[in-house]
């Protein structure tokens, strides 16, 4: 009986994901660069801590967006040349960040300081390692106005330069979409709210209305927390993919991807050991059981589960222009992500809630 359950459950999971009306596997929610616009209603707010390697490319990308754009870089106690490089770009204002107060996450404290200098109707929250292709901001602005939304966000195209990047980074976006289905997040329902913190265009007044960034000062998943507060205040949000919002952050190794995932994976589970066990069992059934049963009498069930699993991943691979055979390695990626989640939990139980950019946030 247990073996039969192990054969049927994966089919229900993967076929069910293909059939649910909100289609979490789809890449239909996307936006690419195009068009021109006057950007004097937008201020770009960039929190930057030791970003000397990438800040010049980020600012050059902003200069190519159009006329009238104001840029504020908040130098978050950098020990490298971040501030000097940013100051060398015409029209860029550099705000010297104050020391981090207790109870604040570093990025949010930098944004809080920068928001005090914003005077335009809209604010673009942009990570220091995100480069926008020419015409992207105009397209994002037009999409925001057309949809009458107060917050619009785009998930960056993560660099894929190694085997580990190609194995894990498209899967990272895929799992994010399963966890926060874009169609549900973009609806008027307040049950699901998500944003991608690397690129968020939001009404400045809305930020102030919801008390950002003080109201989420210690949030590690600050983007989704902000989106949830915006929706709960009665405003509308939208989240999509884009190949023209480019992450400059090089990963390349399994260790660097592990560091990126483990800093917030257990936070996604609300630091719950019970949820961690549920996720572990679900991953074992969804990915492990079909592989184990493919050579048994239940092989038709196992084969159906594997086919549905890979079919659901193909749109993501196609969007990022990757060969479809990478879908065969999805179970390996799932195993690694489960290991990173356990690593995140072990860190938390040892007293480290998260660590990033030389800062450690205790449990």
N, C-alpha and C positions, 0 to 999 in steps of 0.2 A: 504493500500500500504506500509506504514512504517513497519507494522508487517511482511509483506511478505519479504521486504528487510532484516529485522532482522533475518529472517529464512534462507534466501539464502546466505547472506554474510558469515556467519560462515562456511558453507559447502565449499564455494569457497576458504576460507582461509585454512582450515585444509586439504581438499582433494588436493588443489593446492600445499601445502607444501610436501605432500606425492609424488606428481608426478613430481616436478621440477627436472631436471637432476642432479643438484648438491647435492641432497639428504641431506639437512642440519640436518635431524634427525638421520642419520646413524652414527654408531661408527666404520666404516671401517678404519678411520685414527687413528691408535693406534700403540703403540710400547711397548713391555714388555722386561724385563731384559733377558740377555743371552749372553754368550761368554766372552772372555778375550781379553785384549789389553794392550799394553804398552802406558802409558798415559803421557809421558814426553813432548808431544806437547800441553798439556792443562794446563792452570792455572784457578783455581776456584776462583771467586771473589764474596765474601759474604758481603753485607752491613748489619750491625747488630747494632740495637739500643735497649738496654734493653731486650736481648734475653737469659738471663742466664738460663731460664727454658728449653730451647730447643737446644741451640747451641752445647752442648756436643753430643747429638744424631745425629745432622746434620753432625758434624765432624767425628764421628765414622762411619757413613755411607759412607763418602768419603774415609776413610782409607781402607774400604773393597772393593773399586772399582778396585784397581790394583796398579802396581808399577809406580813410576815416576811422580805422580800427585803433582802439586804445589798448595798450598791453601793460599789465602790471605783473612783475615778477616779485614774489615774496621770498627773499633769501632766508631760508630756515636754518640759520646758524651753520652755514656751510663752512668747511675748512679748506675748500679748494677755490678755484677761480670762477665759480658759478656767477657771483655777483658782478665781477669785472667784465666777464664775457657779455652778460645781459646788458650791462650799462653801455656797451659799445654799439648797441642797435638803436638807431634813431627812433624816437617815439616810444621807447620802452622805459617805463618807470620802475626803478628797483626800490622795494621797501625792505629795509633791514629788519628781519624778524627778531622779536624779543625771546628771551629764554622760555622754554616750555613750562607752563604752570602744571602743578599736580592735577591729575584727573583728565588731562587732555591728550588726545592722539596728535602726533606732530603735524600731520597734513591738515587736520581740521583747525588747529591753532594758527597755522599759516594762512589758511583761507579766511578765518575770522579777522585777522589783522588786515588782510588785503581788501576784504569787503568794505571796510571803513573808508576806503579811497575810491570806491565805485560810485559814479554819478550818472551812469547811463541806464536806460530802461531795461537792458538785458545784460546778462553776465555769462560768459563762456568759461566754465571751469575746465581747465586743460592741464593734464599731467605734463611734467617737464620733459618726458620722454616720448611725447606724442607729436607726430608731424602730420599736418593737414595738407593734402594735395590741393593745388590751385582750383578754386571754384567750390570747394567742399563747404566752406562756411556759408556761402551764398545759397547753396542748395539746402543746407540745414535750416537756415533762416526762413527760406520760402516754405519748406515743409512745416515748420512750426506755425507760421501764419496761416497756411492753408488748412491745417488741421485744428486751428484754434486751441493749441495746447500751450500750457505754461512751462513745461519742462520737456525737452527732447534730448535724447542721448544716443550715442553711437558706440558700439563695441569695436575696439581697434583690431586691426589685422596684425596678429602677433608674428614676429619674424620666425621663419622656418629655415634654418641653415644647417641643421644636423638631423641625424636619425631620430634623436630624442625629441627634438622640436616637432618633427612631422608626425611622430607617434602620439605625442601628448597634447600639443597646443590646440589643434582642431577639436580634439576630444574635450578639452577644457571648455571651449565655447559650447560644444554639444551638450555637456552636462549642465552648464549654466542654463541653457535653454530648456532642458528637462526640468530643472529645479524652479525656474522662473519662466514659464511659457510666455513668449512675447505677446501672443494674441490676447492672453488674459491680462497681462500687465498693461497693455495698451488700451484695454477696454475701460469702461467707467466703473467696473467693479473695484472695490477697495480691498478685496481679499488677496490679490497678488499685485505687488508693486516692485519694480526693478529699474535700475539704471546702471550704466557703465561709467565708472568714475573718471576714466581717462578723457572723456569728451561729453560735457553736459552743457547745453544752452538753456538758460532758465531766466524767467523774469526776475529782475532784481528785487522788486517789491514782494514777490512771492517768497524769496529767500528770507526777507526780513519778517514777513508775516508768520512764517513757520519757526522763526527763531534760530535759523541757521547762522552760525554753525555751533553756537553754544548749546543748543538743545540736543545735539548729537555728539558732544565733545569727546566722548570716550569710545565711540563706535568704530570698530575695526572694519566692518563692511559698511562704510559710510555712504556709498552710492545708493544702495538699496534702502538704507535707513532714510536717506533724504527723500527718495522717491515715495516711500511709504508716508512720510509726513506731509509731502505735497498732496498726495491723493486724499489723505484723511482730512486735509483742510478744504477739500472740495474742488481741487484743481485737477487738470488732466495731464497725463504724461504719455510719452511714446519712447520706445526703445527699439533699435534696429542694428543690423550689421552694416559694415562698410569696409570696402577694400581701400578706400581713400583716406581713412584714418589709420595711420601707420605707426605701430609701436617701434621705437628705436632701441628698445631694451634688448640686448643680446642675451639669450639663454644658452642654448647650445649643449649644455650638459644636463644629465639627470639630476645632479645635485642642485643646480640653480633653479630648475623647475620645482624640485622638492621644496626648496626654500620659499618660493613664491606661493605654493599651494598650502604648505603646512602652517603658514602664519595665520591663516583664517579658516582652515577647513573645519576645525572643531567648533569654531564660532558659528558656522552655518548650522551646526547641530545643537546650538544653544547650550554647549558644554554638557550635554546629556549622555551619560554612559548607556542608558537604555536605547536612545536613538542610534548611537554608534553600533550597538549590537544588532538593531533592526536593519541598518544599512549593510552590515557585514553579511547577515543572513540573506538579504535581498540580492546582493552582488553574487554570493555563492550560488544561489538558485538561478539567477538570470544569466550569468556568464559561465559558471563552473559546471552546472548540471548538464547543459546540452553537450558540452565537450566530453564529459564522462560517459554520457549515455549514447553517444553517436555509434558505438560499436555494439550496443545491446539490442534486445528485441524492441526497445522503445525508440529505435533510431528514427522512425518517421517524425515523431514528436520533436526529437532533438534537432533533426535537420530543418524542420519548419521554424523552430525557434531561432536557429542560427541564421537562416535566410532572412527572417523578419528583422533580426538584430542588425545585420549588415545592410539591408535595404533601407532601414531608417537612418543609417549613418551616411549613405551615399550623397544626399543633397548637400551636406556639410562639406564633404570632400570635393564635390563638383564646384561649389561656390568658391572654395579656396584653390581651385585648379590643381587638385592633386589626383593621382591615379586611383581608380576605384579599388585596387587590390589592397590599399591600406585598411580597408574595412575588415579584412581577414585578421588584422592585428588588434582589433578593438578589445577583445578579452584580455590581452596582455596589458594594454593601457589601463583597463579597468582594475586589474590586479595592482598595478603600480599606484593608481589613485587611491585605492583602498588602503594600501600601505602608508601613503602620505597622510591620510586622514587619521590613521592610528598613531602615526608619529606626532601629528598635531595634538592629539589627545594626551599622549605621554608627556609632551612638553608642558601642557596645561597642568597635569597632575603633579608635575615637578615644580610648579610655581611660575612658569613662563607662559603668560597668556598669548603673547606675540612678540616678535622681534623683527625690526626692519630699520634700515639706514642707521645702524649703530645704536638704536634705542631698544630697550627691553621693557615690555609692559607686563607687569606681574599679574598673576591670577588673583 
